[in-house]
């Protein structure tokens, strides 16, 4: 990513709020099949008039192929456009799950560390996710079950329009702005953990301030990843877990895994420790991208040498 490229956080939200609301209303009233042609046309528009995003997806797919290839081969025809279609499907899934059309029966859960049993009891923990797949499915089902209070740490100016749509659909969102981790924010997060609430944060978005990133090898090439999740874990002193939720046919594969029982660093060891944990996260993200190659929804220049 070059200096000439504007930061992902500076990009305006695209799309008409009225059109988004009409699409959500139609999905509720007429079902997915009725609105699918509209969604395809909207996706085709963004595909046709978003060259920067197309290049970013193409660069990701080429790196995936060079790094050993995905477990499921990419489509031979229009693979970049197919990734756009997967994104549209994920958006409709978000609406469906908040409306109760997706349930626990639709999930295949891989939980070797027994994290599900730890939810709702004891002190809270951190879940580090990504823009791979659809973590909204997990969050909605956790909220609806009443088992877990999950706080999602976001840059709210990007979540604004779609967040309002989910709220109207019955989402009851609990989003916390974390562009700046000041003392007030840290105190609030610590109190939430003590009450048994969990925190969820994406680990694959370069932060607003570029000096808080760490270079890792992702799919074989250098890329900057944010330090935020690992700084938080060290300050809050709680277990850190990874969460991935991807669609496979009509079912959803949820993977929960312990990354660390507790990340500790001092001023002298902070950079080395953060680099270590960020690379471990990048390794797992790359592995899951190979399992669901069309579902990493990053539409911005991501790798260090992307232009």
N, C-alpha and C positions, 0 to 999 in steps of 0.2 A: 504494500500500500504506500503510495507516494504522497508527498506534501500537497500535490495538486488535487488529490482526492479529498473531498469533504468527509468529515467523520460521520459514521452512521447515525449518531445521535443528533446531528445537525440537519438531517434530511427530514423534510416535512412529511406528515402523514398524507398518503395519497388516497384518493377515492372520496366520493360524496357521502357525507353522513346520512343524507336522505336515502340514497341508493342502498347503503348498508342496512338501514332500518327496514326498507321495503323487502330486501332479500331475506332478512331475519324473520319478518312477519310472514312472508310467503312460505318459508321453511316450516314455521310452526303450524300454519293453517293447511298447507297443501302437501307437505312432506318433501323430502329431499329430491325425489324423482322429478317432481314438477319444477323445481327451481334449478335443477342441474344444467339445463341449456343456458339459462341466464348466467350462471356461475362460469360456465365454459367461455361464454362470450366476454365476460369481464376479464377473465384470466388471459384470454387471447389479446385483449387490448393492452394489458400491462406487459405482456410478452412482446408485443409488436413495438411498443413505444418506450421500452425500458432497456436500451442497449447496455447500460452499465450493469444492471442486474443480470442480464443474459450472460455478459462476459464473466461475471463473478461465479455464476453457476457452472458455466463451461470450464472455468479454471479449476473449480472443485472436482468436477467429474474427471478431468484429465489427471489430476493428482491422485485421485482414488484408483484409477486404472494403473498408474505407474507404481503405486505403493503395494501392488499385489493383486489388485482387483477386488470388486465386491463379491460377497458370497452368492448373491443373486445378480446375474449380469445386467448391466444397464440396457434399456431398450435400444434396438439398433436404429430405429427411426425416431427423430425428434426427441432425443433424450433430455435436452434442456427444457423443452416445452412440457414434457411429461413430469418434470419436477414441479413446474408451476401448477399442473393439475393436481398433483399430490398435496400441494399447499392449499388449494381450494377445498379439497376433501377434508383436510385437517380443520379448516375454519368451520365447515359445516358440522364436523364432529364436536367442536367446542360447544356449539349451540345445542346439539343433540344431547350431550351429556348433562348439561345444566337443566334440560327439560325432562330428564329421567328416561330418555330413549336408549341410553347406554347404561348398563348395570354391571355389577361385579361378575355376573355370569358370562359377560363378554370378554373377560380378562384372563390371560394366562400369566400367573405371577411366579417369577423366579426370585426367591428370597433366601439365599443360603445362610445368611447371618441372622435370620429371625427378626428383622427390623419391624415387620408389621406387628408382631406381638409386643414390641416396646412402645408403640404409639398409644398415647392416652394415659401413660403411667410414668411417674418419675420426671426428671428434668428433661427439657426439650433438647432437640438435636438439630443439626443443619443438614438439609438436602441440597446437593449441588446438581442442577440439571443442565439443560442445554436447549438449543433451538433444533434439536433432533427429535422428530416425532411430535407427540402431543401430550405433554405433561398435564395439560388442563384436564384430561380425563381422570388422572389420579387425584388431582386436587378437588375436583367436583365430587367424586365418589367419597373422598375422605370427609368433606364438609357435610354431605348428605347423610352419611352414616352417623355423624355426631361423635365419632371416635376420636377425631383429631382436629385441633385448631391449627391451621397452616397459614402462615404469613408469607406473602410473596414479595420479595424485595425487587423493586422495578425502577426504571426511569419513567415516571408517570406521563410525561408528555408524549411518549410513544404508545403507551397503553391506553391513552385517553379514549379515543373513539371506540375501539373494540371493547375496552373495559366497560363503557357505558352500555354497549349492546348486551354483554353478558349479564350486567346488573339488571337490565330490563327483562332478560330471560330468566331471572330468578337466581343469579349467581351468588349474590351476597358477598362481593369481593372483599378481601382483606389485603390491600396492597399498601406497601410502605415505600415512600420515596427515599432512595439511598444514594443520590448523586454525591452527597457529602456525608462522610461518616464522622460527624462531630460528636461532642460529648453527650448531647441530648439524645441523638439517635442511638448511640451505643447503650446508654442507660435504659432506654425504652426496650431495645432488643434483649438486653440481659434480663429485664423484668419479665418479658414474655417467656423466655426460656425457663425461668424459675416457676412460672405458672404451668409449665408442662406443654407450652405451645412449641411448635416446630417452625423453623425458618427455611424458606426455599429461595435459592438464588441461582441464576444462570452463570455458568463458568466460561462461556464462549463469546462474550461481548467485550471488546476493548473499551475501557472506561472513558468517561468524558475527559479526564486529565491523562494524557498519554504517558506521563512518567510513572504511572502506577500499573504498568504491564510488565510481563516477563516473557522473553522469547523462548519458545519451545519448538520441538520437532513434531509437526502434525501432518500425518500422511506423507512423511519423508521430507518435508520442506519447512523452513523456519517461519513461524507465525507468532504474533503477539497475543497472549491471553491475559485476562485481568488478574491482578493480585487480590482483588476484593474478597473472594470467598475464603482464601487462606489467611488473610489478615484478620477477617472476622473470626475465623475458627480459633486463631491464636489468642485473640483478645477475649473472646467469650468462653474459651476453654470447655468445649463440648465436643462430642463425637461428630464426625463428618461422614456423610454417606452420599453415594451417587444414585441418581434416579433417571431411568430412561423408560419411555413408553412409546412404542412404535406399532404401526398398524400392519397386520399381515393377513391379507384377505379380509374377512369380516370380523376378525378378532384382533385384540390388542395384547401385545407382549410387554409386560411390566417387569423391569429388572431393577431390583434394589440391592445394593451391595455396600458393605462397610469399606470406607477408604482409610479411616484412621479413628482410633478410640480417643484421640486428642492430639492436636497439633500444637507443639510448643516451640517458641523461638524467643531469642533475646535480641537486643539491638545488634549484637555482633553476628548472630547467626541467621537473622531474619531473611536476608536475600537468598542465602543458600537453601534454607528450609522451604521458602516459598517456591523457589525454582524446582525443587525436588517434587513437591506436591502438585504443582501446576503441570509438570511433565507426566506424572502418573495419571492425572485427569485427562491430558491430551491423548495418552495411550489408550485409555478406555473409550474416549469419545471416538477415536479413529476406528477401534474395533467394532463399535456399535454402528458407525457409518457404513462399514462393510456389510453389516447384516440388513440394513435398511437404506440403501444408497440414495434413493430419491427423496428421503425425508429429512435431510439436513437443510433447514429453511434459512439459510444465510444468503441474503441477496446483495451483499456489499463486498468490495475488494477486501480479502481477509489475510492472505499470506503476505509476507514481507516484501516480496518482489512483484506483487500484483500491481498493474498499472491501470 
